Amino acid sequence: SERVIQLYDYADMQLPSLSLSPGNMVGIPELDMESIEVVHGPASALYGSNALNGVILFNSKDPFTYTGLSGRVRGGQRDYFDGQVRFAQQLGPRVAYKVIGSYLTAKEWIADNYRRQPGSTNPEGSFLGNNAVNRYGELGVTVPGSAQGFPNYEISGRRLYSPGYTEADLLGNDNRTTQYRLMGTVALLLRNDLKLTVDAKRAVGSALYQNLSRFRMNDFGTNQYKVELKKRRGFLRAYSTRDFSGTTYELESLGKWIENSNAGLPGNQSSFSNAIYYLNTWYNTYRGLRGNNGAGATDSDAQAAAFRAAQAVRLSPTSDKFRELRSRFIQDDNLRQGSRIRFGSILNDVSGQYEARVLPGSSLVVGGAYREYRLGSDGRYFADRGKRVRNYEVGGYAQLSQSLLDNHLKLSAAGRLDMFQNFDPAFSPRASVVYSVGRQRQHNFRASYGRAFRQPAQPEQDFGADLGDCYVAGNVGKGFEGYNF
């Protein structure tokens, strides 16, 4: 989600290139989770941009507190296997470390919705074909007009589609979800209330991903490095995340390139693409069966026969030629002729916070953060031809809390100001009242107000993808005028 922040020990788990977190695929293994906190609702006042619908915070186990060796193996349906191991050790009173590893694999879910898309005019099951949800690469053409009595009169002006390929066709044997994560932490107690922590993490995964299109994310992941200096009343934290796309490819364009490629067709048709050869075979068979002045087979019989004839010349997904074309387009990151999505961006984040006791029963928290994106794709995905695209944001916040009535009533108010390279400053307010009753204040009544915002994702700002028939560009140069081709 682009509207919920996922944090691993307060480090963002997003892929910098996409401004979203792919679930927990690049996050923390469950074996090392101490707790999970969920902040509901708008939370930009303390967590900054994109905390629109809330925050999910994964807290890992401290190597000083949780020592020793632990492991877990589990399995299930769809060839599911998940293995995790964690080892932590304390080296004297002030040094501890931990290492965690995990591996997961399972048979992937394959999308198989073959209902027609809203823009497809033919009914499902039509011999003229249609544009189905989970078939990719269908080419549609409008049958030329014709006067009554001519062979194509009944289908004049209607759409005729080449069949495209299913998700199972395009994936072939590339149909497993996999994931591995390797993490290490060293912690130093500089003083009893001052701890220095250094983390390194690598996470790699493969899975199908649905957004505006359907993607096979193959061996994508992140490398992340973090250093934190923390005491009871504050912290300084810095981390850097670099993502990579592996051999990620998009299924719609893969189906299109295969469907519109020269499939090595016989005779004088060899210059035709697979799709055009299919459509011509269908059309010529239909016209031949209808004959002049409406003679010959009925319209429905001619359509059925034309469909069978065209299916016979379709490039089979089990053929060597299909596999050759599939391999070529998956490896080609020129989106004018290939399907591979290439990105490799960097996110650098530095933040700090301090809490002061200003009056009895009150506290003041102040903090600030600087975040920098350096977007890279070798000019294939972003407008980064020649050098990385730089994008930054900086923000500061403060929260004042006051306890009254023997800590039965707690009041708090917070505000944050964020400034951006590409947008006007944004202010996020937050206020809450909590009243607790019972001997141990175990019953709580809460009222709160908050306002949050979502900064447009990095692709929305700095797209630069040449798709051949159109160029998709981010709209930072046009403000909020929107997108157009």
Secondary structure in CASP SS format (residue, H / E / C, confidence):
PFRMAT SS
TARGET T0000
AUTHOR 0000-0000-0000
METHOD secondary structure of the structure
MODEL  1
S C 1.00
E C 1.00
R C 1.00
V C 1.00
I E 1.00
Q E 1.00
L E 1.00
Y E 1.00
D C 1.00
Y C 1.00
A E 1.00
D E 1.00
M C 1.00
Q C 1.00
L E 1.00
P C 1.00
S C 1.00
L C 1.00
S C 1.00
L E 1.00
S C 1.00
P C 1.00
G C 1.00
N C 1.00
M C 1.00
V C 1.00
G C 1.00
I C 1.00
P C 1.00
E H 1.00
L H 1.00
D H 1.00
M E 1.00
E E 1.00
S E 1.00
I E 1.00
E E 1.00
V E 1.00
V E 1.00
H E 1.00
G C 1.00
P C 1.00
A C 1.00
S H 1.00
A H 1.00
L H 1.00
Y H 1.00
G C 1.00
S C 1.00
N C 1.00
A C 1.00
L C 1.00
N C 1.00
G E 1.00
V E 1.00
I E 1.00
L E 1.00
F E 1.00
N E 1.00
S E 1.00
K C 1.00
D C 1.00
P C 1.00
F C 1.00
T C 1.00
Y C 1.00
T C 1.00
G E 1.00
L E 1.00
S E 1.00
G E 1.00
R E 1.00
V E 1.00
R E 1.00
G E 1.00
G E 1.00
Q C 1.00
R C 1.00
D C 1.00
Y E 1.00
F E 1.00
D E 1.00
G E 1.00
Q E 1.00
V E 1.00
R E 1.00
F E 1.00
A E 1.00
Q E 1.00
Q E 1.00
L C 1.00
G C 1.00
P C 1.00
R C 1.00
V E 1.00
A E 1.00
Y E 1.00
K E 1.00
V E 1.00
I E 1.00
G E 1.00
S E 1.00
Y E 1.00
L E 1.00
T E 1.00
A E 1.00
K E 1.00
E C 1.00
W C 1.00
I C 1.00
A C 1.00
D C 1.00
N C 1.00
Y C 1.00
R C 1.00
R E 1.00
Q C 1.00
P C 1.00
G C 1.00
S C 1.00
T C 1.00
N C 1.00
P C 1.00
E C 1.00
G C 1.00
S C 1.00
F C 1.00
L C 1.00
G C 1.00
N C 1.00
N C 1.00
A E 1.00
V C 1.00
N C 1.00
R E 1.00
Y E 1.00
G C 1.00
E C 1.00
L C 1.00
G E 1.00
V E 1.00
T E 1.00
V C 1.00
P C 1.00
G C 1.00
S C 1.00
A C 1.00
Q C 1.00
G C 1.00
F C 1.00
P C 1.00
N C 1.00
Y C 1.00
E C 1.00
I C 1.00
S C 1.00
G C 1.00
R C 1.00
R E 1.00
L E 1.00
Y E 1.00
S C 1.00
P C 1.00
G C 1.00
Y E 1.00
T E 1.00
E H 1.00
A H 1.00
D H 1.00
L H 1.00
L H 1.00
G C 1.00
N C 1.00
D C 1.00
N C 1.00
R E 1.00
T E 1.00
T E 1.00
Q E 1.00
Y E 1.00
R E 1.00
L E 1.00
M E 1.00
G E 1.00
T E 1.00
V E 1.00
A E 1.00
L E 1.00
L E 1.00
L E 1.00
R E 1.00
N C 1.00
D C 1.00
L E 1.00
K E 1.00
L E 1.00
T E 1.00
V E 1.00
D E 1.00
A E 1.00
K E 1.00
R E 1.00
A E 1.00
V E 1.00
G E 1.00
S E 1.00
A E 1.00
L E 1.00
Y E 1.00
Q E 1.00
N C 1.00
L C 1.00
S C 1.00
R E 1.00
F E 1.00
R E 1.00
M E 1.00
N E 1.00
D E 1.00
F E 1.00
G E 1.00
T E 1.00
N E 1.00
Q E 1.00
Y E 1.00
K E 1.00
V E 1.00
E E 1.00
L E 1.00
K E 1.00
K E 1.00
R C 1.00
R C 1.00
G E 1.00
F E 1.00
L E 1.00
R E 1.00
A E 1.00
Y E 1.00
S E 1.00
T E 1.00
R E 1.00
D E 1.00
F E 1.00
S C 1.00
G C 1.00
T C 1.00
T C 1.00
Y E 1.00
E E 1.00
L H 1.00
E H 1.00
S H 1.00
L H 1.00
G H 1.00
K H 1.00
W H 1.00
I H 1.00
E H 1.00
N C 1.00
S C 1.00
N E 1.00
A C 1.00
G C 1.00
L C 1.00
P C 1.00
G H 1.00
N H 1.00
Q H 1.00
S C 1.00
S C 1.00
F C 1.00
S E 1.00
N H 1.00
A H 1.00
I H 1.00
Y H 1.00
Y H 1.00
L H 1.00
N H 1.00
T H 1.00
W H 1.00
Y H 1.00
N H 1.00
T H 1.00
Y H 1.00
R H 1.00
G H 1.00
L H 1.00
R H 1.00
G C 1.00
N H 1.00
N H 1.00
G H 1.00
A C 1.00
G C 1.00
A C 1.00
T C 1.00
D H 1.00
S H 1.00
D H 1.00
A H 1.00
Q H 1.00
A H 1.00
A H 1.00
A H 1.00
F H 1.00
R H 1.00
A H 1.00
A H 1.00
Q H 1.00
A H 1.00
V H 1.00
R C 1.00
L C 1.00
S C 1.00
P C 1.00
T C 1.00
S C 1.00
D H 1.00
K H 1.00
F H 1.00
R H 1.00
E H 1.00
L H 1.00
R H 1.00
S H 1.00
R H 1.00
F H 1.00
I H 1.00
Q H 1.00
D C 1.00
D C 1.00
N C 1.00
L C 1.00
R C 1.00
Q C 1.00
G C 1.00
S C 1.00
R E 1.00
I C 1.00
R C 1.00
F C 1.00
G C 1.00
S C 1.00
I E 1.00
L E 1.00
N E 1.00
D E 1.00
V E 1.00
S E 1.00
G E 1.00
Q E 1.00
Y E 1.00
E E 1.00
A E 1.00
R C 1.00
V C 1.00
L C 1.00
P C 1.00
G C 1.00
S E 1.00
S E 1.00
L E 1.00
V E 1.00
V E 1.00
G E 1.00
G E 1.00
A E 1.00
Y E 1.00
R E 1.00
E E 1.00
Y E 1.00
R E 1.00
L E 1.00
G C 1.00
S C 1.00
D C 1.00
G C 1.00
R C 1.00
Y C 1.00
F E 1.00
A C 1.00
D C 1.00
R C 1.00
G C 1.00
K C 1.00
R C 1.00
V E 1.00
R E 1.00
N E 1.00
Y E 1.00
E E 1.00
V E 1.00
G E 1.00
G E 1.00
Y E 1.00
A E 1.00
Q E 1.00
L E 1.00
S E 1.00
Q E 1.00
S E 1.00
L E 1.00
L C 1.00
D C 1.00
N C 1.00
H C 1.00
L E 1.00
K E 1.00
L E 1.00
S E 1.00
A E 1.00
A E 1.00
G E 1.00
R E 1.00
L E 1.00
D E 1.00
M E 1.00
F E 1.00
Q C 1.00
N C 1.00
F C 1.00
D C 1.00
P C 1.00
A E 1.00
F E 1.00
S E 1.00
P E 1.00
R E 1.00
A E 1.00
S E 1.00
V E 1.00
V E 1.00
Y E 1.00
S E 1.00
V E 1.00
G C 1.00
R C 1.00
Q C 1.00
R C 1.00
Q C 1.00
H E 1.00
N E 1.00
F E 1.00
R E 1.00
A E 1.00
S E 1.00
Y E 1.00
G E 1.00
R C 1.00
A C 1.00
F C 1.00
R C 1.00
Q C 1.00
P C 1.00
A C 1.00
Q H 1.00
P H 1.00
E H 1.00
Q H 1.00
D H 1.00
F E 1.00
G E 1.00
A E 1.00
D E 1.00
L C 1.00
G C 1.00
D C 1.00
C C 1.00
Y E 1.00
V E 1.00
A E 1.00
G C 1.00
N C 1.00
V H 1.00
G H 1.00
K H 1.00
G C 1.00
F C 1.00
E C 1.00
G C 1.00
Y C 1.00
N C 1.00
F C 1.00
END
